[in-house]
Amino acid sequence: LIRVVLICAIIGLSFAAIPCAVPVFDISGNLDLKTVLFNCTKNIPSIQSPPSYFPSTPGGSTFKTVPVTVQLALDNLLQINDVNSAISLDFYLRVYWIDPRIYMPGIYPYLSPNCKKDGIDVTSYVRSQVPLEIWLPDIFFYSVMDVNQIKEMIKIYPNGSMFWSRHLIVSFPEPQMNFKQYPLDRQNFSIVLQSFAHDSTTLSMSFVSNAAVALLTNPQYKTPLIYLNQLWIYQSYSGFIINKASPSPANPSRKFSTAYINLVFQRQKMGIVLRLALPVTVFVVIVGFSFWTSLDMRVDVTLQMILVISALYLVISQVIPFVGYFTIMDNFITLVFIALSLQIAVHFLTLTIEKTTEAHPFNAVFNLFMDFMFRLVWIPLSMLVFIMFFDMYEPTILAGMITITVVTVVVNIFKMGKICGVFENAIYRLREKFCNYDKEEDEYKKRVLKLTDFELFILRQTRNFYRDESDSAPVYQRVPTVSSKAFFSISAPDFSVNNEHFRKYLVRPDHRLPTNTEDVLSNDVLNDNQV
């Protein structure tokens, strides 16, 4: 009975805000802090158990949960391993709680005033060979690959408040990372904190001043250290605490107080885009300049650029995340290969059509028009795709694109006159081809006049402009005379004569000669050399 009374008395003293130890001085008259601390903990039974294990008042039946506040003091993001889906973070885990059993107000008058304000560092005592026995919350990371503790600090404050800070480098598994937007990807990293052994009735968690994350500041640069990261940009965080169900066979309703902290980082894209995507874009632009070269060289230039870009992509593939789906960088390179393959097909088509321009004059117009369109569109479109794919809406890049587009448009506008001239020449050659067709001769040689649907369309649309004055029927409906062949043998520069009677028929070069050809010649409208 005496022993029970003594134990209850000791427990009652510990919970009645009675000092756990009295000051003890050494031979020099200074406070013997180590002895006081060890005496304090020796006088408290079950000091390594949480205060919530015992009634809040001696002999009472009320048990209070120990409130523990946590905070992540973020230092730096060290690494993101896309192959293993893991990240490495450098931070300080700060934990605050109150243990009313450790109450020593009488010792602070004998210590520096700063100890009362900043606390007493007891780390060396707690981690010594004969440790100072105190209760530390068993907060752990719910999902972790590796934990490397650099340093720690444990402090005691006058009212029994405790502070535990650990400098950690931790590797977390992050299977939810998504690299589809690489190199524009944003990653959301989740960190989960929980007590290992104590459920929510024993330990409840909260954030320090409702701030789950604090950013450490570099005194030299006067800016948070995380903002100095050269690969990732810290954007924001979010945090919340819930009582997570974790039933056990003995307690099906058991719950644990669990803290969730989410960190959002944005990849710094500029260096990656300029090193990997910009050279590919430059090669694509060089391919666009091939439209200013001869037809024979275009295919060779495009094939060489495909080989160069393929070699460059082998280098790029060693840098970008090796995942089982396409990233933005992969989509960009794929689009480049498709565009270059399409351009090779266009060049082969152009070469094929060029060989048929003698038989079909309008093919030359088609080739020239294709050259005009590709010269006008290819280079600005290549730069636009580069800007849109990688969100490169920088003023310098936009100004460069606008300048190149304007120059390209201005240069090509002056080429439109050439297209009109080739179109007029094609009409002339088409009507010459039709009017010089000798039906009887071709039937004798078993040949047929070959006209495409487009050529027939042009003939029908221009029939009203090429009527013979001596005959109301359109020219393309009649077989021309042999004299018309001689008429069309006149070279193009001779069409510029100023004689009005001559130009009356010649400005429409497909027009047949009138029936009174001899009268025309006798009036010296056409001299012998012109004939």
C-alpha positions in Angstrom: 0.0 0.0 0.0 2.8 2.4 0.8 4.4 1.7 -2.6 1.2 2.3 -4.4 0.7 5.6 -2.6 4.3 6.7 -3.4 3.8 5.8 -7.1 0.5 7.8 -7.3 2.2 10.7 -5.5 5.0 10.8 -8.1 2.5 10.6 -11.0 0.4 13.3 -9.4 3.4 15.6 -9.0 4.4 15.1 -12.6 1.0 16.1 -13.9 0.4 19.0 -11.4 3.0 21.3 -13.1 5.4 20.6 -10.2 9.1 21.0 -11.2 10.6 17.6 -12.0 14.0 18.5 -10.5 15.6 21.2 -8.4 18.7 23.1 -9.4 22.0 21.4 -8.7 25.3 23.3 -8.7 28.9 22.2 -9.3 31.8 23.2 -7.1 32.3 26.4 -9.1 28.8 27.5 -8.3 27.4 27.1 -11.8 24.3 25.1 -12.6 25.0 21.5 -13.3 22.6 21.2 -16.3 23.3 17.6 -17.1 22.6 16.4 -13.6 19.4 18.4 -13.4 18.2 17.0 -16.7 19.0 13.4 -15.8 17.4 13.9 -12.3 14.3 15.2 -14.0 13.8 12.2 -16.3 14.7 9.7 -13.5 12.0 11.2 -11.3 9.3 10.6 -14.1 8.2 7.0 -14.4 7.6 5.8 -18.0 9.1 8.9 -19.4 9.6 7.2 -22.8 5.9 6.7 -23.2 3.7 9.5 -24.6 1.9 11.7 -22.0 -1.5 10.6 -23.4 -1.0 7.2 -21.9 -1.7 8.6 -18.5 -4.7 10.6 -17.1 -4.5 14.3 -17.6 -5.1 14.7 -13.8 -3.9 12.3 -11.0 -6.3 9.6 -10.4 -8.7 10.9 -13.2 -10.2 9.1 -16.0 -9.6 11.8 -18.8 -6.9 11.1 -21.3 -5.8 13.8 -23.6 -4.3 13.3 -27.0 -0.8 14.6 -27.6 -1.0 17.4 -30.2 2.1 17.2 -32.5 2.7 19.9 -35.1 5.0 19.2 -38.1 6.5 21.2 -40.9 8.7 20.5 -43.9 11.5 23.1 -44.3 12.3 22.6 -48.0 15.9 23.1 -49.0 16.3 21.7 -52.5 15.1 19.1 -55.1 18.2 17.0 -55.7 17.1 14.6 -58.4 14.2 13.1 -60.4 14.8 9.6 -61.6 12.3 9.0 -64.3 13.4 5.4 -64.8 12.8 4.4 -61.2 10.0 6.9 -60.7 11.7 8.4 -57.7 12.8 11.8 -56.4 15.4 12.9 -53.9 14.6 15.9 -51.6 16.8 17.8 -49.2 14.7 19.2 -46.3 14.4 19.7 -42.6 11.6 17.8 -40.8 10.5 20.0 -37.8 8.3 18.5 -35.0 6.8 20.4 -32.1 4.9 19.0 -29.1 4.4 19.6 -25.3 5.4 17.1 -22.7 4.1 18.7 -19.4 6.1 16.2 -17.4 9.4 17.9 -18.2 8.8 21.1 -16.2 11.9 22.9 -14.9 11.2 26.6 -14.5 13.7 26.9 -11.6 16.8 26.4 -13.7 16.4 29.2 -16.2 17.4 32.1 -13.9 20.8 30.4 -13.7 21.2 30.1 -17.5 21.6 32.6 -20.3 18.4 34.6 -21.1 18.7 33.2 -24.6 18.1 29.7 -23.3 14.6 30.7 -22.0 13.8 32.2 -25.4 15.5 29.7 -27.8 15.4 26.6 -25.6 18.0 24.2 -24.2 19.8 22.0 -26.7 19.8 18.5 -25.3 20.8 16.6 -28.5 24.1 15.5 -27.1 22.5 14.2 -24.0 19.8 12.3 -25.8 22.3 10.7 -28.3 25.0 9.9 -25.7 26.1 6.4 -24.7 24.0 6.9 -21.5 21.1 8.7 -23.1 18.8 11.2 -21.6 15.4 9.4 -21.6 12.6 11.5 -23.1 9.7 10.7 -25.3 10.1 11.5 -29.1 7.1 11.2 -31.5 7.6 8.3 -33.8 6.7 10.3 -37.0 7.8 8.4 -40.1 7.4 8.7 -43.9 4.6 6.4 -45.0 6.3 5.6 -48.4 10.0 6.0 -48.7 13.0 4.3 -50.5 15.9 5.7 -48.6 16.5 8.1 -45.6 19.8 9.7 -44.9 20.0 11.8 -41.8 22.6 14.6 -41.9 22.0 16.3 -38.6 19.5 16.6 -35.8 18.6 18.9 -33.0 16.4 18.4 -29.9 15.5 21.3 -27.6 13.5 21.8 -24.4 11.6 25.0 -23.5 10.6 26.3 -20.1 6.9 25.2 -20.3 7.7 21.7 -21.4 7.6 22.4 -25.1 9.8 20.2 -27.2 11.3 20.8 -30.6 12.9 18.2 -32.8 14.5 19.1 -36.1 16.2 16.6 -38.5 18.1 17.5 -41.6 17.2 14.7 -44.1 17.9 13.6 -47.6 15.1 11.3 -48.6 14.3 9.3 -51.7 10.5 9.0 -52.3 8.9 6.6 -54.8 6.6 8.6 -57.1 4.8 6.2 -59.4 2.3 8.8 -60.5 4.8 11.0 -62.3 3.7 11.8 -65.9 6.2 12.8 -68.6 3.8 13.2 -71.5 4.3 17.0 -71.5 8.2 16.7 -71.4 10.0 19.1 -71.5 6.9 21.2 -70.4 5.9 18.8 -67.6 4.8 19.7 -64.1 5.3 17.1 -61.4 3.2 16.8 -58.2 5.2 15.0 -55.5 3.4 13.6 -52.5 4.9 13.1 -49.0 2.9 11.3 -46.3 3.7 11.5 -42.6 2.2 9.3 -39.9 2.8 7.9 -36.5 4.2 4.4 -36.6 2.6 3.1 -33.4 0.2 5.6 -32.0 -3.3 6.0 -33.4 -5.3 9.2 -33.5 -6.5 8.8 -29.8 -2.9 9.0 -28.7 -1.3 11.4 -31.1 -2.9 14.0 -33.4 -1.0 15.9 -36.1 -1.3 19.4 -37.3 0.8 21.9 -39.3 2.8 24.7 -37.8 0.7 27.8 -38.2 -1.3 26.0 -40.9 1.9 26.0 -43.1 2.9 22.6 -44.1 6.0 23.8 -46.0 8.5 26.5 -45.2 11.2 27.6 -47.7 14.8 27.9 -46.4 16.4 31.2 -47.3 20.0 31.7 -48.5 21.5 34.5 -46.4 23.9 35.3 -49.3 21.3 35.7 -52.0 18.4 36.6 -49.7 16.1 34.3 -51.6 14.8 30.8 -50.9 17.3 28.1 -51.8 14.7 26.1 -53.8 14.4 29.0 -56.2 18.1 28.6 -57.1 17.5 25.1 -58.6 18.8 25.0 -62.1 16.5 22.2 -63.4 13.2 22.7 -61.6 11.1 25.7 -60.6 9.2 25.4 -57.3 5.6 26.6 -57.8 3.4 25.7 -54.9 2.4 23.3 -52.2 -0.7 22.0 -50.6 -1.2 20.1 -47.4 -4.0 18.5 -45.4 -4.4 16.1 -42.5 -7.0 13.3 -42.1 -7.6 10.4 -39.8 -6.8 7.5 -42.0 -8.5 4.2 -41.2 -6.1 1.4 -40.4 -8.1 -1.4 -38.7 -6.4 -4.1 -36.8 -7.7 -7.5 -35.6 -8.0 -6.2 -32.1 -9.3 -2.7 -33.0 -11.3 -2.6 -36.3 -12.1 1.1 -35.9 -8.5 2.2 -35.4 -7.4 5.4 -37.2 -4.1 7.2 -37.6 -3.6 10.9 -37.9 -1.9 11.3 -41.3 -0.4 14.4 -42.9 -0.3 14.7 -46.7 2.0 17.3 -48.3 2.1 17.9 -52.1 4.9 19.8 -53.8 4.5 21.1 -57.3 7.5 21.6 -59.5 7.8 22.9 -63.1 10.7 21.8 -65.3 12.9 24.5 -66.6 12.4 24.0 -70.3 14.5 26.7 -72.0 17.8 24.9 -71.9 16.3 21.6 -73.0 14.4 23.2 -75.9 17.3 25.3 -77.1 19.7 22.3 -77.0 17.4 19.6 -78.4 14.5 21.0 -80.3 16.0 24.2 -81.8 18.7 22.4 -83.9 16.0 20.1 -85.3 13.9 23.2 -86.3 17.0 24.8 -87.9 17.5 21.7 -90.1 13.8 21.7 -91.1 14.2 25.4 -92.1 17.3 24.5 -94.1 15.1 21.9 -95.9 12.7 24.7 -96.7 15.4 26.6 -98.5 15.8 23.7 -100.9 12.7 25.0 -102.8 15.0 27.7 -104.1 17.4 25.1 -105.6 17.1 23.0 -108.7 14.7 20.1 -108.8 17.6 17.6 -109.0 19.1 18.8 -105.7 16.0 19.0 -103.6 15.7 15.3 -102.9 19.4 15.0 -101.9 19.1 17.9 -99.5 16.0 16.6 -97.8 17.5 13.1 -97.5 20.7 14.5 -96.0 18.7 16.5 -93.4 16.7 13.3 -92.5 19.9 11.5 -91.8 21.2 14.4 -89.7 18.0 14.7 -87.7 18.0 10.9 -87.2 21.5 11.1 -85.7 20.5 14.0 -83.5 17.4 12.1 -82.3 19.7 9.2 -81.1 21.4 11.8 -78.9 18.1 13.3 -77.8 16.7 9.8 -76.8 19.5 9.4 -74.3 18.4 12.6 -72.5 14.6 12.5 -72.5 12.7 10.3 -70.1 12.6 6.7 -71.4 9.0 5.9 -70.8 6.4 3.7 -72.5 4.5 6.5 -74.1 5.2 9.5 -76.4 6.3 12.8 -74.9 5.9 16.2 -76.6 9.5 15.9 -77.7 8.8 12.5 -79.3 5.7 13.9 -81.0 7.7 16.9 -82.3 10.4 14.6 -83.8 7.8 12.3 -85.3 6.0 15.3 -86.9 9.4 16.4 -88.4 10.0 13.0 -89.9 6.5 12.9 -91.4 6.9 16.5 -92.8 10.3 15.6 -94.4 8.9 12.4 -95.9 6.0 14.4 -97.3 8.5 16.9 -98.8 10.4 14.1 -100.5 7.2 12.8 -102.0 6.5 16.4 -103.2 9.9 16.6 -104.8 9.5 13.3 -106.6 6.0 14.4 -107.8 7.5 17.7 -109.0 10.2 15.8 -110.9 7.7 13.5 -112.5 5.4 16.4 -113.5 8.3 18.3 -114.9 8.9 15.6 -117.4 5.4 15.9 -118.8 5.3 19.7 -119.2 6.0 19.4 -122.9 2.8 17.3 -123.5 0.8 19.1 -120.8 1.7 22.8 -120.5 -0.3 23.5 -117.4 2.0 21.1 -115.4 4.6 23.8 -115.4 2.1 26.1 -113.8 1.3 23.5 -111.2 5.0 23.0 -110.4 5.6 26.7 -110.1 2.6 27.2 -107.9 3.7 24.4 -105.6 7.1 26.0 -105.3 5.5 29.3 -104.5 3.3 27.9 -101.8 6.1 25.9 -100.1 8.4 28.8 -100.2 5.7 31.0 -98.7 4.6 28.6 -96.0 7.3 26.1 -95.1 9.7 28.3 -93.1 7.1 30.3 -91.1 5.1 27.2 -90.5 8.2 25.3 -89.2 8.9 28.1 -86.7 5.2 28.3 -85.7 5.1 24.6 -85.0 8.3 24.9 -82.9 6.8 27.8 -80.9 3.4 26.1 -80.3 4.9 22.7 -79.4 7.2 24.2 -76.7 5.3 27.3 -75.6 8.2 29.5 -76.7 6.2 32.7 -76.7 9.3 34.8 -75.9 9.4 38.3 -77.3 12.7 37.7 -79.1 11.6 34.4 -80.7 8.2 35.9 -81.8 9.9 39.0 -83.3 12.3 36.7 -85.2 9.4 34.6 -86.5 7.4 37.7 -87.6 10.5 39.2 -89.4 11.2 35.9 -91.3 7.6 35.6 -92.2 7.3 39.2 -93.5 10.6 38.7 -95.5 9.4 35.4 -97.0 6.0 36.9 -98.0 7.6 40.0 -99.6 10.1 37.9 -101.5 7.4 35.6 -102.8 5.0 38.3 -103.8 7.4 39.4 -106.5 7.3 35.9 -107.8 3.6 36.0 -108.5 4.2 37.9 -111.8 6.2 34.9 -113.0 3.4 32.6 -112.2 1.0 34.7 -114.2 3.4 34.8 -117.1 3.8 31.0 -117.0 0.0 30.6 -116.8 -0.5 32.8 -119.9 2.2 30.9 -121.7 0.6 27.6 -120.8 -2.7 28.8 -122.2 -0.9 29.8 -125.4 0.8 26.4 -125.7 -2.4 24.5 -124.9 -4.3 26.2 -127.7 -1.4 25.8 -130.0 -1.4 22.1 -129.2 -5.1 21.9 -130.0 -5.1 24.1 -133.1 -2.1 22.3 -134.6 -3.8 18.9 -134.3 -4.3 17.5 -137.8 -7.1 14.9 -137.4 -6.5 13.0 -140.6 -2.8 12.8 -140.1 -3.2 11.7 -136.5 -5.7 9.1 -137.4 -3.4 7.9 -140.1 -0.6 7.6 -137.6 -3.1 6.0 -135.1 -2.5 8.7 -132.6 -5.1 10.5 -130.5 -5.0 14.0 -129.1 -4.5 13.6 -125.3 -6.0 16.4 -123.2 -6.6 16.2 -119.5 -9.9 17.2 -117.9 -8.3 20.4 -116.6 -7.0 21.3 -120.1 -10.5 20.7 -121.5 -11.9 22.9 -118.8 -9.5 25.7 -119.7 -10.4 25.3 -123.4 -14.1 25.6 -122.6 -13.7 28.5 -120.3 -11.7 30.5 -122.9 -13.6 29.6 -126.0 -15.4 32.9 -126.2 -12.1 34.8 -126.2 -10.7 32.9 -129.2 -13.4 33.1 -131.9 -12.5 33.6 -135.6 -14.0 36.8 -137.0 -14.9 35.0 -140.2 -16.6 32.1 -138.4 -18.8 32.2 -135.3 -17.8 28.7 -134.2 -15.1 28.4 -131.5 -11.7 27.4 -132.7 -11.4 24.3 -130.6 -14.5 22.9 -132.4 -12.7 23.0 -135.9 -9.7 21.4 -137.4 -7.2 24.2 -138.2 -5.7 24.6 -141.6 -2.1 23.9 -142.4 -1.4 27.7 -142.6 -2.2 28.0 -138.9 0.8 25.8 -138.1 3.0 28.3 -139.9 1.3 31.1 -138.0 2.1 29.5 -134.7 5.7 29.0 -135.6 6.3 32.7 -134.9 8.5 33.2 -131.9 7.0 34.8 -128.7 9.1 38.0 -128.9 7.5 38.8 -132.3 4.2 39.1 -130.6 5.1 42.5 -129.3 4.8 44.4 -132.6 2.7 47.5 -132.5 0.7 47.0 -135.8 -2.9 47.1 -134.6 -4.1 44.8 -137.4 -1.5 42.2 -136.6 -2.1 42.4 -132.8 -5.8 42.0 -133.5 -5.2 38.3 -134.1 -1.9 37.8 -132.2 -2.8 39.0 -128.7 -4.9 35.9 -128.6 -2.2 33.5 -129.9 -4.5 30.5 -130.1 -6.7 32.3 -132.7 -6.8 30.8 -136.2 -5.7 32.8 -139.2 -8.7 34.3 -141.1 -9.7 32.9 -144.4 -8.2 35.8 -146.3 -4.7 35.0 -145.2 -3.3 36.0 -148.6 -4.8 39.5 -148.3 -3.2 40.0 -144.9 0.2 39.0 -146.2 -0.2 41.2 -149.3 -0.8 44.2 -147.1 2.6 43.8 -145.6 1.1 43.2 -142.2 3.6 40.2 -141.9 6.8 40.6 -143.7 8.8 37.6 -145.1 11.1 37.3 -142.1 8.2 37.3 -139.7 6.5 34.6 -141.7 
